[in-house]
């Protein structure tokens, strides 16, 4: 789960591209600027298919990730997806990442949670403007911080698009010390319950009035958006309250089983990754620490999912292709109006420097970072991952998307 907002990068408002991205793009660009000497005139340059992501993956490894891998699907042909890998999955053995390796996907969990919530909306079992408190199981706290937080005033829509104003529980100073750095080593197996984590969030003053957020989001001055893992922690409880089943059970029944996502699971408190898998690494006091094993209850519905690149492409192909939601709910999913272009209802748009817009999500948790992005119809997708925490150079991730989705101009042979 991102322990900070996802940072979609764009060439202009609302999300400007960092200058470093331009340097990456220059390195990746494949051009032929001169005409053939024997030709009387220069032949027009033709559009070529997007480049392989290999060069962009090399950049991720050069900048500190032990390994990086990507799976690209074009024209909806999942079985013919192209797998690219650089670096290693395990620093000790030197093993490379595999196409079907399991890894922690962090906040990519949120898109599956949002999908099920919107399915329940489509079934008439709740409405986006319902107060969250109406659908929570008994015993879940509703207020905190002297009454400043009140889930009776927060709607389902505001939870989905991060305009609830609820404090992000992973930013609590005491908990944050246990989630990262030297504290992670000592507390990696600690157990947390959703109610406990929600109480931590509600004890903090809200970051803004519900529906207006904190009005602090990079590149979107005044945008009513404040990314908070607490929102999806609550949505997991909402799914339980509406269906009578734990959120993970509903996701398995509604998404994993029908779409054959065999490599995906919600581990609860299980600290290990199922085979096959590599290792995850975190930088602690200047040293690479193996952070593969941890108790994922720290993340819950905000980011506990374990998955594969294949399953991510399968899921987003189904979602963006309209196989999981009715047209009305698909329009709601994509609407970024309330956040001024920052976030929809569990997905966000990334506007690439070439003008192409792709939809998806990212996710990070100790030892793992991943992102999936795809065209609006879900027929062209790329999912990539690294086996370390969120990369510090966001231009590297943008370069992967640019290499996959942006055609380059070249002289025909």
C-alpha positions as CSV (number, residue, x, y, z in Angstrom):
1,X,0.0,0.0,0.0
2,X,1.4,3.4,-0.8
3,X,2.4,5.0,2.5
4,X,2.0,8.3,0.7
5,X,-0.3,9.3,-2.2
6,X,0.2,7.7,-5.6
7,X,2.1,10.0,-7.8
8,X,0.8,9.8,-11.3
9,X,3.1,12.0,-13.5
10,X,1.9,14.2,-16.4
11,X,3.4,16.8,-18.7
12,X,1.2,19.6,-17.4
13,X,-1.7,20.4,-14.9
14,X,-3.0,18.7,-13.0
15,X,0.1,16.5,-12.5
16,X,3.3,18.0,-14.0
17,X,6.1,15.7,-15.2
18,X,9.5,16.1,-13.5
19,X,12.3,17.3,-15.7
20,X,14.1,14.0,-15.1
21,X,11.4,12.3,-17.1
22,X,12.5,14.2,-20.2
23,X,16.0,12.9,-19.8
24,X,14.7,9.4,-19.5
25,X,12.6,9.8,-22.6
26,X,15.5,11.2,-24.5
27,X,17.5,8.2,-23.6
28,X,14.7,5.9,-24.7
29,X,13.8,7.7,-28.0
30,X,14.7,5.8,-31.2
31,X,14.9,8.2,-34.1
32,X,16.5,8.5,-37.5
33,X,16.7,12.1,-38.4
34,X,18.4,12.0,-41.8
35,X,17.2,10.8,-45.1
36,X,19.0,8.1,-47.2
37,X,21.8,9.8,-49.1
38,X,20.7,8.4,-52.5
39,X,17.1,9.6,-52.1
40,X,16.4,12.9,-53.8
41,X,14.1,14.0,-50.9
42,X,13.8,12.8,-47.3
43,X,11.1,10.2,-46.9
44,X,8.4,11.0,-44.3
45,X,8.9,9.4,-40.9
46,X,6.5,6.7,-40.0
47,X,5.0,5.9,-36.6
48,X,6.5,2.7,-35.2
49,X,5.1,0.5,-32.5
50,X,6.1,1.3,-28.9
51,X,9.6,0.1,-27.8
52,X,10.3,-2.7,-25.5
53,X,10.3,-1.8,-21.8
54,X,13.7,-3.4,-21.2
55,X,15.6,-0.2,-21.3
56,X,13.3,1.4,-18.7
57,X,13.6,-1.7,-16.5
58,X,17.4,-1.4,-16.7
59,X,17.0,2.2,-15.4
60,X,15.0,0.9,-12.4
61,X,17.8,-1.5,-11.5
62,X,20.5,1.0,-12.1
63,X,18.7,3.3,-9.6
64,X,18.7,0.7,-6.8
65,X,16.2,-2.0,-7.4
66,X,17.7,-5.5,-7.2
67,X,15.3,-6.7,-9.9
68,X,12.5,-5.4,-12.2
69,X,10.0,-7.2,-14.4
70,X,7.2,-6.2,-16.7
71,X,4.4,-8.0,-18.5
72,X,2.9,-6.2,-21.6
73,X,-0.4,-7.3,-23.2
74,X,-1.4,-5.9,-26.6
75,X,-4.6,-6.3,-28.6
76,X,-6.2,-8.1,-25.7
77,X,-4.0,-11.2,-26.2
78,X,-3.3,-12.2,-22.5
79,X,-1.8,-15.5,-23.5
80,X,0.7,-13.8,-25.8
81,X,1.8,-11.2,-23.3
82,X,5.5,-10.2,-23.5
83,X,7.6,-10.7,-20.3
84,X,10.7,-8.7,-19.7
85,X,13.1,-9.0,-16.7
86,X,16.3,-7.3,-15.5
87,X,18.3,-7.9,-12.4
88,X,17.6,-10.6,-9.8
89,X,14.8,-11.8,-7.6
90,X,17.2,-13.0,-4.9
91,X,20.5,-11.3,-4.1
92,X,21.9,-14.5,-2.6
93,X,21.0,-17.0,-5.2
94,X,21.0,-14.7,-8.2
95,X,17.7,-16.2,-9.4
96,X,15.8,-14.0,-11.9
97,X,12.2,-13.0,-11.5
98,X,9.7,-15.3,-13.1
99,X,6.5,-14.5,-15.0
100,X,4.3,-16.3,-12.4
101,X,6.2,-15.1,-9.3
102,X,4.0,-14.0,-6.4
103,X,4.7,-10.6,-4.8
104,X,3.0,-8.1,-2.5
105,X,1.0,-5.6,-4.5
106,X,0.2,-2.9,-1.9
107,X,-2.4,-0.5,-2.9
108,X,-3.3,-2.2,-6.1
109,X,-5.6,-4.0,-3.6
110,X,-7.7,-0.8,-3.6
111,X,-8.8,-1.2,-7.2
112,X,-10.3,-4.6,-6.4
113,X,-12.0,-3.3,-3.3
114,X,-13.4,-0.3,-5.2
115,X,-14.7,-2.7,-7.9
116,X,-16.7,-4.8,-5.4
117,X,-18.1,-1.6,-3.7
118,X,-19.3,-0.4,-7.1
119,X,-20.8,-3.8,-7.9
120,X,-22.8,-3.5,-4.6
121,X,-23.9,0.0,-5.8
122,X,-25.0,-1.5,-9.1
123,X,-27.0,-4.1,-7.2
124,X,-28.8,-1.4,-5.2
125,X,-27.3,-2.6,-1.9
126,X,-25.8,0.7,-1.1
127,X,-25.4,4.2,-2.8
128,X,-22.4,6.3,-3.3
129,X,-23.9,9.1,-1.3
130,X,-24.8,6.9,1.7
131,X,-23.0,7.7,4.9
132,X,-20.4,5.1,5.6
133,X,-21.7,4.6,9.1
134,X,-25.0,3.1,7.7
135,X,-23.1,0.1,6.4
136,X,-20.5,-0.7,9.0
137,X,-20.6,-3.8,11.1
138,X,-21.5,-3.5,14.8
139,X,-18.7,-2.4,17.1
140,X,-16.7,-0.4,14.5
141,X,-15.9,3.1,16.0
142,X,-17.7,6.0,14.2
143,X,-16.1,9.1,15.8
144,X,-12.9,10.3,17.3
145,X,-10.7,13.4,17.9
146,X,-13.3,15.0,20.1
147,X,-16.0,14.5,17.5
148,X,-14.1,16.1,14.6
149,X,-14.1,12.8,12.8
150,X,-17.5,11.3,12.2
151,X,-18.2,8.5,9.8
152,X,-21.9,9.5,9.8
153,X,-20.8,12.5,7.8
154,X,-18.4,10.6,5.4
155,X,-19.9,9.1,2.3
156,X,-19.0,6.0,0.4
157,X,-18.0,8.1,-2.6
158,X,-15.6,10.2,-0.4
159,X,-14.0,7.1,0.8
160,X,-13.5,5.8,-2.7
161,X,-11.9,9.0,-4.1
162,X,-10.0,10.1,-0.9
163,X,-12.0,13.2,-0.2
164,X,-13.2,12.0,3.2
165,X,-10.6,14.0,5.1
166,X,-9.8,11.0,7.3
167,X,-6.3,10.9,8.6
168,X,-4.0,8.3,7.0
169,X,-3.3,5.8,9.8
170,X,0.1,4.8,8.3
171,X,1.2,8.4,9.0
172,X,0.7,8.1,12.7
173,X,4.2,8.8,14.1
174,X,4.3,5.9,16.5
175,X,2.9,3.4,14.0
176,X,5.1,4.7,11.2
177,X,8.2,4.0,13.3
178,X,7.1,0.4,13.5
179,X,6.3,0.1,9.8
180,X,9.7,1.4,8.4
181,X,13.4,1.5,9.1
182,X,14.8,-0.2,12.2
183,X,11.4,-0.4,13.7
184,X,10.2,-2.6,10.9
185,X,12.8,-5.2,11.8
186,X,11.5,-5.4,15.4
187,X,7.7,-5.2,14.5
188,X,7.4,-6.9,11.1
189,X,5.3,-9.7,12.6
190,X,3.0,-7.5,14.7
191,X,-0.7,-8.2,14.4
192,X,-3.2,-5.4,13.7
193,X,-7.0,-5.4,13.4
194,X,-9.0,-3.0,11.1
195,X,-10.7,-1.6,14.2
196,X,-7.4,-0.9,16.0
197,X,-6.0,0.8,12.9
198,X,-9.2,2.8,12.4
199,X,-9.1,4.0,16.0
200,X,-5.5,5.2,15.4
201,X,-6.8,7.3,12.4
202,X,-9.8,8.7,14.2
203,X,-7.7,9.8,17.1
204,X,-6.0,12.4,14.8
205,X,-7.8,15.6,13.6
206,X,-9.2,15.2,10.1
207,X,-7.1,16.6,7.2
208,X,-10.1,18.4,5.9
209,X,-13.9,18.6,5.8
210,X,-15.4,15.6,4.1
211,X,-15.8,16.3,0.4
212,X,-13.1,18.9,0.4
213,X,-10.1,17.0,1.6
214,X,-6.9,18.7,2.6
215,X,-6.6,20.9,-0.5
216,X,-3.0,19.8,-0.7
217,X,-2.0,17.7,-3.6
218,X,1.1,18.2,-5.7
219,X,0.3,19.9,-9.0
220,X,-3.4,20.3,-8.2
221,X,-3.7,23.4,-6.1
222,X,-7.0,23.5,-4.4
223,X,-7.9,20.0,-5.4
224,X,-10.1,18.2,-2.9
225,X,-7.9,15.2,-2.5
226,X,-5.9,13.7,0.4
227,X,-4.8,10.1,-0.2
228,X,-5.4,8.0,2.9
229,X,-5.2,4.3,3.5
230,X,-7.8,4.7,6.1
231,X,-10.5,5.2,3.4
232,X,-10.0,1.7,2.1
233,X,-9.7,0.2,5.5
234,X,-13.2,1.5,6.1
235,X,-14.4,0.3,2.7
236,X,-13.3,-3.3,3.6
237,X,-15.5,-3.0,6.6
238,X,-18.4,-1.6,4.5
239,X,-18.2,-4.7,2.2
240,X,-18.4,-6.9,5.3
241,X,-21.3,-4.9,6.7
242,X,-23.3,-5.1,3.5
243,X,-22.6,-8.7,2.5
244,X,-22.1,-10.3,5.9
245,X,-18.8,-11.7,4.6
246,X,-15.2,-10.6,5.1
247,X,-14.1,-8.3,2.3
248,X,-11.5,-10.8,1.1
249,X,-14.1,-13.5,0.7
250,X,-16.3,-11.3,-1.5
251,X,-13.3,-10.3,-3.6
252,X,-12.5,-14.0,-4.1
253,X,-16.0,-14.9,-5.0
254,X,-16.7,-11.9,-7.3
255,X,-13.3,-11.4,-9.0
256,X,-10.7,-14.0,-8.4
257,X,-12.8,-17.1,-9.1
258,X,-14.7,-15.9,-12.2
259,X,-11.6,-14.5,-13.9
260,X,-9.2,-17.3,-13.0
261,X,-6.8,-15.2,-11.0
262,X,-5.1,-18.2,-9.5
263,X,-2.0,-16.4,-8.4
264,X,-3.8,-13.8,-6.3
265,X,-4.7,-14.1,-2.6
266,X,-5.5,-12.0,0.5
267,X,-3.2,-13.5,3.1
268,X,-4.8,-12.0,6.3
269,X,-2.0,-12.6,8.9
270,X,0.1,-15.1,6.9
271,X,3.6,-13.6,6.9
272,X,5.1,-15.6,4.1
273,X,4.7,-15.6,0.3
274,X,3.5,-18.7,-1.5
275,X,5.7,-20.3,-4.1
276,X,7.0,-19.3,-6.5
277,X,8.4,-16.0,-5.3
278,X,11.6,-14.1,-5.0
279,X,12.7,-11.8,-2.1
280,X,11.8,-8.3,-1.2
281,X,14.3,-5.7,0.0
282,X,14.2,-2.5,2.0
283,X,16.9,0.0,2.7
284,X,17.5,0.3,6.5
285,X,20.3,2.4,7.8
286,X,22.1,2.2,4.4
287,X,21.8,-1.6,4.2
288,X,19.6,-3.8,2.1
289,X,17.4,-5.8,4.5
290,X,15.3,-8.8,3.4
291,X,11.7,-7.6,4.0
292,X,9.9,-10.5,2.3
293,X,8.2,-11.8,5.3
294,X,5.8,-9.6,7.3
295,X,2.3,-9.7,8.9
296,X,0.1,-8.0,6.2
297,X,-2.6,-7.2,8.7
298,X,-0.9,-3.8,8.8
299,X,-2.4,-3.2,5.4
300,X,-5.7,-5.1,5.2
301,X,-8.1,-3.8,2.6
302,X,-5.8,-0.9,1.9
303,X,-3.0,-3.1,0.6
304,X,-2.6,-6.7,1.7
305,X,-3.0,-8.4,-1.7
306,X,-0.4,-10.9,-3.1
307,X,-0.6,-11.4,-6.8
308,X,1.3,-11.9,-10.1
309,X,1.9,-9.8,-13.2
310,X,-0.3,-12.1,-15.2
311,X,-3.2,-11.8,-12.8
312,X,-2.8,-8.0,-12.7
313,X,-3.1,-7.8,-16.5
314,X,-6.1,-10.3,-16.4
315,X,-7.9,-8.2,-13.8
316,X,-7.4,-4.8,-15.4
317,X,-8.3,-6.2,-18.9
318,X,-11.6,-7.4,-17.4
319,X,-12.2,-4.2,-15.5
320,X,-11.3,-1.6,-18.2
321,X,-13.0,-3.9,-20.8
322,X,-16.3,-3.5,-19.0
323,X,-16.7,-7.1,-17.8
324,X,-16.9,-6.4,-14.1
325,X,-19.1,-3.3,-13.9
326,X,-22.1,-1.9,-15.6
327,X,-21.6,1.2,-17.8
328,X,-23.0,3.5,-15.2
329,X,-20.5,2.2,-12.6
330,X,-17.7,2.3,-15.1
331,X,-18.4,6.0,-15.6
332,X,-18.3,6.5,-11.8
333,X,-15.1,4.6,-11.5
334,X,-13.3,6.9,-14.0
335,X,-14.8,10.1,-12.8
336,X,-12.0,12.4,-11.4
337,X,-14.2,15.5,-11.3
338,X,-14.4,15.7,-7.5
339,X,-10.6,15.4,-7.2
340,X,-9.8,17.9,-10.1
341,X,-8.1,15.1,-12.1
342,X,-6.2,13.5,-9.3
343,X,-8.1,10.2,-8.7
344,X,-11.2,8.4,-9.7
345,X,-13.0,5.7,-7.6
346,X,-10.1,3.3,-7.1
347,X,-8.2,4.1,-10.3
348,X,-6.4,7.2,-11.7
349,X,-5.4,8.4,-15.1
350,X,-1.8,8.9,-16.0
351,X,-1.3,11.4,-18.9
352,X,2.0,10.6,-20.6
353,X,4.2,13.1,-22.4
354,X,3.1,11.8,-25.8
355,X,-0.5,12.7,-25.0
356,X,-1.7,9.1,-24.4
357,X,-3.8,8.6,-21.3
358,X,-3.7,5.3,-19.4
359,X,-5.7,4.1,-16.4
360,X,-4.6,2.0,-13.5
361,X,-3.1,2.1,-10.0
362,X,0.2,1.6,-8.2
363,X,1.1,0.0,-4.9
364,X,3.9,-0.3,-2.5
365,X,4.6,-2.1,0.8
366,X,7.9,-3.1,2.4
367,X,10.1,-4.8,-0.2
368,X,7.7,-4.4,-3.2
369,X,6.5,-1.8,-5.6
370,X,4.2,-2.4,-8.6
371,X,2.0,-0.5,-11.1
372,X,-0.5,-1.5,-13.7
373,X,-1.7,0.9,-16.5
374,X,-3.8,0.3,-19.5
375,X,-5.7,1.9,-22.4
376,X,-9.3,2.9,-21.7
377,X,-10.6,-0.4,-23.3
378,X,-8.1,-2.6,-21.4
379,X,-6.7,-4.2,-24.6
380,X,-3.2,-2.7,-24.2
381,X,-1.7,-3.1,-20.7
382,X,1.5,-3.2,-18.9
383,X,2.2,-4.3,-15.3
384,X,5.7,-3.9,-13.8
385,X,7.2,-4.5,-10.5
386,X,10.5,-4.1,-8.5
387,X,11.5,-6.0,-5.4
388,X,12.2,-3.0,-3.2
389,X,10.2,-0.2,-1.7
390,X,8.6,2.6,-3.7
391,X,11.3,3.9,-6.2
392,X,12.6,7.4,-5.3
393,X,12.8,8.4,-9.0
394,X,9.3,8.4,-10.3
395,X,10.6,9.2,-13.7
396,X,11.8,5.6,-13.9
397,X,8.2,4.3,-13.6
398,X,6.9,6.8,-16.1
399,X,9.6,5.7,-18.5
400,X,8.2,2.1,-18.4
401,X,4.8,3.4,-19.3
402,X,6.1,5.7,-22.0
403,X,8.2,2.9,-23.6
404,X,5.1,0.8,-23.8
405,X,2.4,3.2,-24.8
406,X,4.1,6.0,-26.7
407,X,4.9,5.3,-30.3
408,X,8.2,6.6,-31.5
409,X,8.8,8.3,-34.9
410,X,11.3,6.5,-37.1
411,X,12.4,6.3,-40.7
412,X,11.0,3.2,-42.4
413,X,13.6,0.7,-43.5
